[in-house]
Amino acid sequence: MAKNEKVERPTKKSDYELRFASAQAKRGWIDLKATIRNPLVDSWEFLTRTPLLETTTNYRLRGELGVVSRDGATHERWQHKPTLKGDARIWFYVVDQVVFLKQVHTSHPHQTKT
């Protein structure tokens, strides 16, 4: 055991695992961690417990943006908003018990602006 070794946050067996599906998602996550840390922790907790629960801040994307392909399979793409009033967005899809973070935007993505 190393002195001062960080204790990782434990998860329940029913929890989902979060993984980056792109380098952009990892960079965006790091940027959000630096700017909206507390809401990002709340997002992490939501996405590891109930990523497929539809709410005003978590829902399926529509049209062409609503589908993502990975390894020859298609999956529903979801959008999660870390804050109600902010522009940050997390785009993800779920395979089994894994939530793949495809894109993490620090500002409102142009693709969904109407």
Backbone as a chain_set.jsonl record, in Angstrom:
{"seq": "MAKNEKVERPTKKSDYELRFASAQAKRGWIDLKATIRNPLVDSWEFLTRTPLLETTTNYRLRGELGVVSRDGATHERWQHKPTLKGDARIWFYVVDQVVFLKQVHTSHPHQTKT", "coords": {"N": [[0.844, -1.178, 0.0], [0.546, 2.161, -0.843], [1.546, 5.162, 0.666], [-0.667, 7.841, 1.052], [-2.1, 7.097, -1.179], [-4.652, 7.403, -3.57], [-8.055, 6.788, -2.893], [-10.259, 4.997, -4.766], [-13.536, 5.716, -6.013], [-16.097, 3.667, -4.902], [-18.279, 1.362, -6.609], [-21.585, 0.103, -7.133], [-22.66, -3.246, -7.921], [-24.748, -3.119, -9.699], [-24.367, -0.729, -10.947], [-23.529, 1.278, -13.813], [-20.67, 1.331, -15.927], [-18.448, 3.924, -16.828], [-16.95, 4.861, -19.86], [-14.57, 6.32, -22.081], [-15.278, 6.994, -25.432], [-13.978, 8.312, -27.335], [-11.164, 10.461, -28.095], [-11.823, 13.132, -28.046], [-13.995, 13.177, -26.31], [-12.749, 12.612, -23.872], [-11.057, 14.863, -23.585], [-13.028, 16.882, -23.465], [-14.365, 16.119, -21.117], [-12.371, 16.513, -19.197], [-12.131, 19.292, -19.437], [-14.714, 20.091, -18.592], [-14.607, 19.163, -15.987], [-12.837, 20.948, -14.914], [-14.3, 23.29, -15.013], [-17.042, 23.002, -14.263], [-17.228, 21.363, -11.903], [-18.795, 20.287, -9.636], [-21.483, 19.916, -10.745], [-20.678, 18.079, -12.688], [-19.896, 15.872, -11.204], [-22.406, 15.146, -10.213], [-23.534, 14.428, -12.664], [-21.926, 12.228, -13.329], [-22.726, 10.459, -11.311], [-25.453, 10.14, -11.993], [-25.225, 9.042, -14.61], [-23.9, 6.662, -14.088], [-25.759, 5.271, -12.679], [-28.46, 5.544, -13.705], [-28.559, 5.787, -16.681], [-30.337, 5.525, -18.822], [-32.685, 6.69, -18.169], [-35.264, 8.814, -18.962], [-35.335, 12.275, -18.738], [-35.714, 15.83, -18.17], [-33.155, 16.673, -18.521], [-31.808, 14.57, -19.593], [-31.925, 12.649, -22.347], [-32.95, 10.939, -25.417], [-31.319, 11.63, -28.477], [-32.572, 12.98, -31.569], [-33.455, 12.076, -34.988], [-30.816, 11.983, -37.436], [-28.761, 12.35, -35.611], [-29.498, 10.733, -33.545], [-28.53, 8.17, -33.659], [-25.749, 6.022, -33.336], [-22.941, 4.323, -34.632], [-21.049, 1.431, -33.882], [-18.533, -0.881, -34.087], [-19.913, -2.288, -36.116], [-22.492, -2.391, -35.124], [-25.547, -0.655, -34.306], [-26.504, 1.966, -32.108], [-28.607, 3.719, -29.779], [-28.2, 7.193, -29.458], [-27.711, 9.315, -26.769], [-28.338, 12.37, -24.961], [-26.97, 14.212, -22.349], [-27.412, 16.77, -20.027], [-25.356, 18.502, -17.96], [-26.055, 20.711, -16.383], [-29.045, 22.64, -15.767], [-29.291, 25.228, -16.911], [-26.902, 25.712, -18.23], [-24.681, 25.347, -21.119], [-23.247, 23.026, -21.596], [-22.887, 19.682, -22.832], [-23.265, 16.154, -22.835], [-22.741, 13.52, -24.903], [-23.744, 10.245, -25.404], [-23.761, 6.61, -25.579], [-25.152, 3.4, -24.794], [-23.986, 0.184, -24.013], [-24.748, -2.883, -22.944], [-23.749, -2.912, -19.647], [-22.232, -0.656, -19.847], [-21.523, 2.723, -20.264], [-20.756, 4.613, -22.922], [-18.951, 7.433, -23.489], [-19.274, 9.498, -26.032], [-19.078, 12.106, -27.146], [-18.153, 15.083, -25.517], [-19.241, 18.147, -24.788], [-18.321, 21.457, -24.112], [-19.753, 23.66, -24.659], [-22.909, 24.527, -26.178], [-23.621, 22.178, -28.644], [-23.296, 22.742, -32.13], [-24.719, 21.126, -33.899], [-27.188, 20.559, -32.739], [-28.487, 22.915, -32.431], [-31.308, 24.959, -32.931]], "CA": [[0.0, 0.0, 0.0], [1.312, 3.395, -0.937], [1.082, 6.255, 1.511], [-1.395, 8.879, 0.331], [-2.706, 6.575, -2.396], [-6.038, 7.819, -3.712], [-9.076, 5.745, -2.774], [-11.209, 5.123, -5.865], [-14.95, 5.697, -5.635], [-16.663, 2.335, -5.13], [-19.525, 1.305, -7.356], [-22.421, -1.065, -6.892], [-22.656, -4.174, -9.053], [-25.781, -2.702, -10.645], [-23.966, 0.521, -11.588], [-22.929, 1.258, -15.134], [-19.292, 1.793, -15.991], [-18.257, 4.97, -17.82], [-15.724, 4.761, -20.657], [-14.453, 7.271, -23.179], [-15.347, 6.378, -26.763], [-13.173, 9.14, -28.242], [-10.223, 11.376, -27.45], [-12.552, 14.385, -27.841], [-14.801, 13.033, -25.093], [-11.845, 12.713, -22.725], [-10.658, 16.273, -23.458], [-14.194, 17.633, -23.011], [-14.608, 15.744, -19.723], [-11.358, 17.22, -18.401], [-12.507, 20.711, -19.441], [-15.886, 20.265, -17.715], [-14.155, 18.936, -14.608], [-12.177, 22.183, -14.478], [-15.201, 24.446, -15.007], [-18.307, 22.737, -13.555], [-16.902, 20.12, -11.2], [-19.896, 19.719, -8.849], [-22.494, 19.34, -11.624], [-20.127, 16.922, -13.386], [-19.996, 14.753, -10.256], [-23.809, 14.736, -10.262], [-23.715, 13.737, -13.945], [-21.278, 10.92, -13.2], [-23.601, 9.616, -10.496], [-26.643, 9.841, -12.788], [-24.88, 8.164, -15.728], [-23.513, 5.328, -13.613], [-26.918, 4.614, -12.049], [-29.695, 5.53, -14.501], [-28.288, 6.518, -17.916], [-31.43, 5.397, -19.782], [-33.864, 7.336, -17.622], [-35.558, 10.065, -19.681], [-35.653, 13.427, -17.901], [-35.525, 17.075, -18.925], [-31.72, 16.865, -18.762], [-31.237, 13.324, -20.126], [-32.901, 12.152, -23.324], [-32.446, 10.468, -26.697], [-31.244, 12.588, -29.573], [-33.485, 12.6, -32.642], [-32.971, 12.129, -36.367], [-29.507, 11.393, -37.717], [-27.924, 12.398, -34.402], [-30.009, 9.766, -32.58], [-27.957, 6.841, -33.855], [-24.292, 5.944, -33.433], [-22.489, 2.974, -35.019], [-19.805, 0.98, -33.248], [-18.224, -2.284, -34.369], [-20.954, -2.874, -36.953], [-23.808, -2.341, -34.473], [-26.054, 0.7, -34.081], [-26.978, 2.221, -30.75], [-29.248, 5.013, -29.571], [-27.342, 8.207, -28.864], [-28.391, 10.116, -25.764], [-27.716, 13.625, -24.55], [-27.116, 14.549, -20.93], [-27.033, 18.149, -19.701], [-24.9, 18.564, -16.571], [-26.778, 21.759, -15.666], [-30.272, 23.046, -16.446], [-29.152, 26.471, -17.658], [-25.639, 25.78, -18.96], [-24.637, 24.83, -22.487], [-22.477, 21.785, -21.699], [-23.641, 18.497, -23.223], [-22.545, 14.881, -22.896], [-23.394, 12.585, -25.815], [-23.305, 8.901, -25.038], [-24.592, 5.456, -25.906], [-25.012, 2.356, -23.779], [-23.873, -1.205, -24.442], [-24.805, -3.684, -21.719], [-23.622, -2.078, -18.442], [-21.19, 0.337, -20.093], [-21.909, 3.981, -20.888], [-19.645, 5.123, -23.712], [-19.019, 8.87, -23.713], [-18.848, 9.705, -27.42], [-18.661, 13.501, -27.255], [-18.428, 15.915, -24.35], [-19.192, 19.521, -25.275], [-18.321, 22.492, -23.073], [-20.781, 24.623, -25.063], [-23.995, 23.915, -26.932], [-23.144, 21.714, -29.957], [-23.971, 23.382, -33.27], [-25.602, 20.171, -34.559], [-28.517, 20.505, -32.117], [-29.085, 24.252, -32.333], [-32.423, 25.139, -33.867]], "C": [[0.887, 1.238, 0.0], [0.696, 4.457, -0.034], [0.455, 7.328, 0.629], [-2.0, 8.409, -0.987], [-4.191, 6.939, -2.418], [-6.975, 6.613, -3.62], [-10.09, 5.979, -3.892], [-12.632, 5.023, -5.347], [-15.513, 4.301, -5.91], [-17.971, 2.428, -5.923], [-20.286, 0.045, -6.967], [-22.358, -1.978, -8.111], [-23.68, -3.787, -10.1], [-25.416, -1.425, -11.393], [-23.402, 0.27, -12.983], [-21.502, 1.764, -15.018], [-19.219, 2.876, -17.058], [-16.924, 4.753, -18.525], [-15.743, 5.829, -21.733], [-14.483, 6.506, -24.491], [-14.56, 7.197, -27.783], [-12.227, 10.012, -27.426], [-10.91, 12.709, -27.161], [-13.363, 14.327, -26.565], [-13.928, 13.179, -23.846], [-11.409, 14.159, -22.505], [-11.822, 17.111, -22.922], [-14.494, 17.374, -21.55], [-13.632, 16.489, -18.809], [-11.692, 18.708, -18.315], [-13.712, 20.968, -18.526], [-15.507, 20.085, -16.246], [-13.507, 20.204, -14.051], [-13.159, 23.336, -14.315], [-16.505, 24.223, -14.237], [-18.192, 21.423, -12.772], [-18.09, 19.508, -10.448], [-21.02, 19.177, -9.732], [-21.979, 18.111, -12.387], [-20.134, 15.684, -12.488], [-21.431, 14.228, -10.226], [-24.107, 13.982, -11.556], [-23.111, 12.343, -13.894], [-22.179, 9.974, -12.412], [-24.859, 9.218, -11.265], [-26.321, 8.812, -13.872], [-24.436, 6.777, -15.286], [-24.687, 4.571, -13.007], [-28.108, 4.47, -12.99], [-29.513, 6.223, -15.855], [-29.437, 6.489, -18.929], [-32.751, 5.956, -19.259], [-34.085, 8.661, -18.35], [-36.01, 11.132, -18.692], [-35.511, 14.682, -18.762], [-34.057, 17.329, -19.237], [-31.049, 15.622, -19.334], [-32.264, 12.698, -21.072], [-32.203, 11.702, -24.607], [-32.361, 11.639, -27.682], [-32.12, 12.075, -30.707], [-32.802, 12.678, -34.004], [-31.635, 11.437, -36.534], [-28.604, 11.373, -36.491], [-28.318, 11.326, -33.393], [-29.43, 8.379, -32.695], [-26.443, 6.959, -33.952], [-23.93, 4.5, -33.773], [-21.17, 2.671, -34.341], [-19.641, -0.509, -33.511], [-19.351, -2.974, -35.136], [-22.347, -2.884, -36.35], [-24.236, -0.883, -34.322], [-26.651, 0.797, -32.684], [-27.671, 3.574, -30.707], [-28.257, 5.968, -28.921], [-28.201, 9.088, -27.958], [-27.626, 11.401, -25.525], [-28.015, 13.861, -23.074], [-26.62, 15.975, -20.74], [-26.611, 18.184, -18.236], [-25.613, 19.624, -15.735], [-28.025, 22.141, -16.46], [-30.068, 24.247, -17.357], [-27.876, 26.558, -18.485], [-25.725, 25.146, -20.338], [-23.889, 23.508, -22.634], [-23.399, 20.61, -22.021], [-22.714, 17.29, -23.223], [-23.351, 13.965, -23.806], [-22.846, 11.204, -25.536], [-24.231, 7.846, -25.623], [-24.252, 4.354, -24.91], [-24.951, 0.988, -24.447], [-23.755, -2.034, -23.174], [-24.735, -2.753, -20.502], [-22.527, -1.027, -18.594], [-21.787, 1.55, -20.811], [-20.668, 4.519, -21.598], [-19.865, 6.611, -23.978], [-18.425, 9.152, -25.086], [-18.336, 11.124, -27.635], [-19.044, 14.218, -25.971], [-18.179, 17.352, -24.784], [-19.228, 20.495, -24.099], [-19.322, 23.592, -23.398], [-21.796, 23.89, -25.939], [-23.494, 23.472, -28.31], [-23.978, 22.316, -31.097], [-24.978, 22.443, -33.929], [-27.012, 20.168, -33.995], [-29.149, 21.879, -31.96], [-30.185, 24.385, -33.369], [-32.687, 26.6, -34.123]], "O": [[1.854, 1.331, 0.756], [-0.523, 4.621, 0.016], [0.998, 7.673, -0.421], [-2.374, 9.231, -1.823], [-4.892, 6.801, -1.416], [-6.711, 5.559, -4.198], [-10.71, 7.041, -3.957], [-12.901, 4.33, -4.366], [-15.415, 3.807, -7.033], [-18.663, 3.446, -5.899], [-19.699, -0.944, -6.529], [-22.037, -1.528, -9.211], [-23.5, -4.096, -11.279], [-26.078, -1.071, -12.369], [-22.874, -0.801, -13.282], [-21.175, 2.534, -14.115], [-19.869, 2.756, -18.096], [-15.904, 4.495, -17.887], [-16.804, 6.199, -22.236], [-13.799, 5.494, -24.645], [-14.48, 6.826, -28.954], [-12.448, 10.267, -26.242], [-10.621, 13.349, -26.151], [-13.422, 15.303, -25.817], [-14.34, 13.808, -22.871], [-11.391, 14.634, -21.369], [-11.635, 17.945, -22.036], [-14.841, 18.298, -20.814], [-14.027, 17.028, -17.775], [-11.556, 19.318, -17.254], [-13.728, 21.944, -17.776], [-16.03, 20.777, -15.372], [-13.618, 20.494, -12.859], [-12.889, 24.269, -13.558], [-17.021, 25.156, -13.621], [-18.977, 20.497, -12.972], [-18.363, 18.318, -10.611], [-21.479, 18.061, -9.49], [-22.754, 17.206, -12.697], [-20.355, 14.572, -12.966], [-21.653, 13.018, -10.215], [-24.853, 13.003, -11.544], [-23.72, 11.383, -14.366], [-22.37, 8.822, -12.802], [-25.284, 8.066, -11.19], [-27.045, 7.831, -14.038], [-24.583, 5.814, -16.039], [-24.616, 3.354, -12.838], [-28.704, 3.396, -13.071], [-30.247, 7.165, -16.153], [-29.499, 7.349, -19.807], [-33.808, 5.718, -19.844], [-33.209, 9.526, -18.357], [-36.94, 10.924, -17.912], [-35.22, 14.59, -19.954], [-33.744, 18.119, -20.127], [-29.835, 15.622, -19.539], [-33.337, 12.273, -20.645], [-31.042, 12.029, -24.855], [-33.225, 12.515, -27.706], [-32.382, 10.876, -30.799], [-31.728, 13.261, -34.152], [-31.347, 10.44, -35.871], [-27.772, 10.477, -36.347], [-27.551, 11.037, -32.475], [-29.787, 7.492, -31.919], [-25.921, 7.884, -34.575], [-24.543, 3.565, -33.26], [-20.291, 3.527, -34.235], [-20.525, -1.302, -33.187], [-19.7, -4.116, -34.837], [-23.292, -3.339, -36.994], [-23.397, 0.012, -34.222], [-27.22, -0.16, -32.158], [-27.364, 4.466, -31.499], [-27.565, 5.613, -27.967], [-29.279, 9.54, -28.345], [-26.441, 11.514, -25.837], [-29.151, 13.728, -22.618], [-25.551, 16.344, -21.224], [-27.43, 17.92, -17.356], [-25.762, 19.464, -14.524], [-28.06, 21.985, -17.68], [-30.612, 24.284, -18.461], [-27.782, 27.411, -19.368], [-26.712, 24.493, -20.678], [-23.904, 22.923, -23.718], [-24.534, 20.546, -21.55], [-21.536, 17.391, -23.566], [-24.51, 13.664, -23.519], [-21.634, 11.011, -25.442], [-25.328, 8.144, -26.096], [-23.202, 4.378, -24.269], [-25.754, 0.672, -25.326], [-22.788, -1.907, -22.423], [-25.595, -1.885, -20.353], [-21.961, -0.561, -17.605], [-22.465, 1.415, -21.829], [-19.663, 4.84, -20.964], [-20.845, 6.997, -24.615], [-17.212, 9.056, -25.277], [-17.282, 11.322, -28.239], [-20.117, 13.991, -25.41], [-17.052, 17.729, -25.106], [-20.064, 20.371, -23.204], [-19.7, 24.37, -22.521], [-21.554, 22.767, -26.382], [-22.993, 24.299, -29.071], [-25.205, 22.382, -31.021], [-25.987, 22.903, -34.465], [-27.951, 19.807, -34.705], [-30.244, 21.993, -31.407], [-30.029, 23.985, -34.522], [-33.592, 26.939, -34.887]]}, "num_chains": 1, "name": "protein.A"}
